[in-house]
Amino acid sequence: MKFVDEAKIFIRAGHGGPGCVSFRREKFVPKGGPDGGEGGRGGDVIIRAAESHRTLLDLKYQQQYLAKNGGPGSGNNRSGKSADNLEIVVPVGTVVKDFETNELLADLSVVGQTYVAGLGGIGGKGNAHFATSTHQTPRFAQEGMAGDERWLKLELKLLADVGILGFPNAGKSTFISRVSAARPKIADYPFTTLTPHLGVVQHLDSKSFVMADIPGLITGAHEGHGMGIQFLKHVERTSLLLHIIDISTEPDIKAWSNYQTINKELGFYNPELLEKPQIVALNKIDLPNVKERVKKEVALFRKKGIILHPFSAVTGEGVKEILNKIIELLSQPREIISDEQYPSGNTITRQKNTD
């Protein structure tokens, strides 16, 4: 399945049905008076988060979502039929924004959570509603109100406890394939990982946690170089980051400069990412040219106040220690990560302007 994490859609809630202009016409009631009923309510457009969907692929190719209009009123004071709501199903973790203003409207991070993206219009009143003692034969009725319509931008942010970061070919995919059942593509050329991958990790008797493998970053990613930074949205929800470093490619490359470059790109994307706890790990210590430099790199990081964890994703050496550290950090009390706080409950509703 193609992984799609952004989509632009147009939604329009149903218009309210028009009221009816009608008068009673019975055999023995020649002047029966007005009996026009009101129109039905237009359908709402509702976005619902569900586990059945993993990407926004369906919304990428169907951009218009139009709810049905309410039925018209009719004689004998009969109201028109209200239209059914239109439901759009999205993956859990989808963020809904106004396309024009980029305003955050909803963060659907819980299964079954819904957002009323467009409220249906109210049906118009029939002429029976306007009859008074001084105006007994009104010959007019209301048109139904228009439903909400707007362009929306949907972004999928994967829900994971740990986000893996690093340069291309640092061994991120090899690591997640070793510790979980995830099987991302692994090869010896840059940008093998083109889309994020999730893996569920169960270590010893601890509670399982979810890990996200993010496509590699390079210098200038915030300017669109390489894969760019469009996938960093998937680590915004994570509780901590696993920063994997590889110094095996060039003899003079330094782990510290590698570490600083990636963090600089994080800061350009979202400075708040730099506040997340980071586990910094040096990969490929099974290679001779890395193994002989490990002690020097560990000492340098220690001087900077950072613990560097040497490991090999291929042989498994040091992986257990990294998982222990992840579990230790995840077990600490932490605030729920969310883009914005919303009212309690599973439904977020727009306020309709009735002016």
ChimeraX attribute file (.defattr): number of C-alpha atoms within 10 A of each C-alpha:
attribute: neighborCount
match mode: 1-to-1
recipient: residues
	/A:1	6
	/A:2	9
	/A:3	13
	/A:4	16
	/A:5	23
	/A:6	18
	/A:7	20
	/A:8	20
	/A:9	17
	/A:10	15
	/A:11	23
	/A:12	24
	/A:13	29
	/A:14	32
	/A:15	30
	/A:16	31
	/A:17	31
	/A:18	29
	/A:19	32
	/A:20	31
	/A:21	24
	/A:22	24
	/A:23	21
	/A:24	16
	/A:25	15
	/A:26	9
	/A:27	6
	/A:28	7
	/A:29	9
	/A:30	10
	/A:31	11
	/A:32	12
	/A:33	17
	/A:34	25
	/A:35	23
	/A:36	29
	/A:37	28
	/A:38	34
	/A:39	33
	/A:40	27
	/A:41	32
	/A:42	31
	/A:43	28
	/A:44	28
	/A:45	28
	/A:46	22
	/A:47	24
	/A:48	22
	/A:49	22
	/A:50	20
	/A:51	13
	/A:52	11
	/A:53	13
	/A:54	18
	/A:55	23
	/A:56	22
	/A:57	17
	/A:58	13
	/A:59	19
	/A:60	15
	/A:61	11
	/A:62	12
	/A:63	15
	/A:64	13
	/A:65	17
	/A:66	19
	/A:67	25
	/A:68	23
	/A:69	30
	/A:70	29
	/A:71	23
	/A:72	26
	/A:73	27
	/A:74	20
	/A:75	21
	/A:76	16
	/A:77	22
	/A:78	17
	/A:79	26
	/A:80	23
	/A:81	19
	/A:82	22
	/A:83	22
	/A:84	17
	/A:85	21
	/A:86	21
	/A:87	18
	/A:88	16
	/A:89	19
	/A:90	26
	/A:91	24
	/A:92	25
	/A:93	23
	/A:94	26
	/A:95	20
	/A:96	23
	/A:97	19
	/A:98	17
	/A:99	16
	/A:100	10
	/A:101	8
	/A:102	11
	/A:103	12
	/A:104	14
	/A:105	20
	/A:106	26
	/A:107	26
	/A:108	26
	/A:109	22
	/A:110	17
	/A:111	15
	/A:112	15
	/A:113	18
	/A:114	25
	/A:115	22
	/A:116	22
	/A:117	27
	/A:118	27
	/A:119	27
	/A:120	31
	/A:121	25
	/A:122	26
	/A:123	31
	/A:124	28
	/A:125	26
	/A:126	32
	/A:127	27
	/A:128	27
	/A:129	18
	/A:130	17
	/A:131	16
	/A:132	10
	/A:133	6
	/A:134	6
	/A:135	9
	/A:136	13
	/A:137	20
	/A:138	19
	/A:139	17
	/A:140	16
	/A:141	23
	/A:142	19
	/A:143	20
	/A:144	26
	/A:145	21
	/A:146	20
	/A:147	26
	/A:148	21
	/A:149	18
	/A:150	14
	/A:151	16
	/A:152	22
	/A:153	19
	/A:154	23
	/A:155	23
	/A:156	25
	/A:157	25
	/A:158	27
	/A:159	21
	/A:160	22
	/A:161	19
	/A:162	25
	/A:163	26
	/A:164	25
	/A:165	27
	/A:166	26
	/A:167	22
	/A:168	23
	/A:169	22
	/A:170	23
	/A:171	26
	/A:172	29
	/A:173	26
	/A:174	20
	/A:175	21
	/A:176	23
	/A:177	20
	/A:178	17
	/A:179	19
	/A:180	17
	/A:181	13
	/A:182	20
	/A:183	14
	/A:184	20
	/A:185	12
	/A:186	15
	/A:187	13
	/A:188	9
	/A:189	9
	/A:190	13
	/A:191	17
	/A:192	16
	/A:193	21
	/A:194	14
	/A:195	17
	/A:196	21
	/A:197	19
	/A:198	22
	/A:199	20
	/A:200	17
	/A:201	20
	/A:202	15
	/A:203	15
	/A:204	10
	/A:205	6
	/A:206	12
	/A:207	11
	/A:208	13
	/A:209	17
	/A:210	16
	/A:211	27
	/A:212	27
	/A:213	28
	/A:214	25
	/A:215	28
	/A:216	29
	/A:217	24
	/A:218	19
	/A:219	16
	/A:220	16
	/A:221	20
	/A:222	19
	/A:223	11
	/A:224	12
	/A:225	12
	/A:226	17
	/A:227	18
	/A:228	18
	/A:229	22
	/A:230	14
	/A:231	20
	/A:232	21
	/A:233	17
	/A:234	21
	/A:235	26
	/A:236	22
	/A:237	21
	/A:238	25
	/A:239	20
	/A:240	23
	/A:241	23
	/A:242	21
	/A:243	21
	/A:244	26
	/A:245	28
	/A:246	24
	/A:247	22
	/A:248	19
	/A:249	11
	/A:250	9
	/A:251	10
	/A:252	8
	/A:253	12
	/A:254	15
	/A:255	22
	/A:256	15
	/A:257	10
	/A:258	18
	/A:259	19
	/A:260	11
	/A:261	17
	/A:262	21
	/A:263	18
	/A:264	17
	/A:265	22
	/A:266	20
	/A:267	14
	/A:268	14
	/A:269	16
	/A:270	14
	/A:271	13
	/A:272	10
	/A:273	20
	/A:274	14
	/A:275	10
	/A:276	14
	/A:277	16
	/A:278	21
	/A:279	20
	/A:280	21
	/A:281	24
	/A:282	24
	/A:283	28
	/A:284	24
	/A:285	23
	/A:286	16
	/A:287	11
	/A:288	10
	/A:289	15
	/A:290	20
	/A:291	15
	/A:292	11
	/A:293	14
	/A:294	20
	/A:295	12
	/A:296	10
	/A:297	18
	/A:298	19
	/A:299	14
	/A:300	16
	/A:301	17
	/A:302	12
	/A:303	9
	/A:304	9
	/A:305	9
	/A:306	14
	/A:307	16
	/A:308	22
	/A:309	20
	/A:310	25
	/A:311	24
	/A:312	19
	/A:313	23
	/A:314	15
	/A:315	12
	/A:316	14
	/A:317	15
	/A:318	17
	/A:319	21
	/A:320	14
	/A:321	13
	/A:322	17
	/A:323	16
	/A:324	14
	/A:325	14
	/A:326	21
	/A:327	16
	/A:328	11
	/A:329	16
	/A:330	17
	/A:331	11
	/A:332	7
	/A:333	7
	/A:334	9
	/A:335	6
	/A:336	9
	/A:337	11
	/A:338	12
	/A:339	12
	/A:340	9
	/A:341	9
	/A:342	13
	/A:343	8
	/A:344	7
	/A:345	8
	/A:346	16
	/A:347	18
	/A:348	20
	/A:349	16
	/A:350	14
	/A:351	10
	/A:352	12
	/A:353	7
	/A:354	7
	/A:355	3
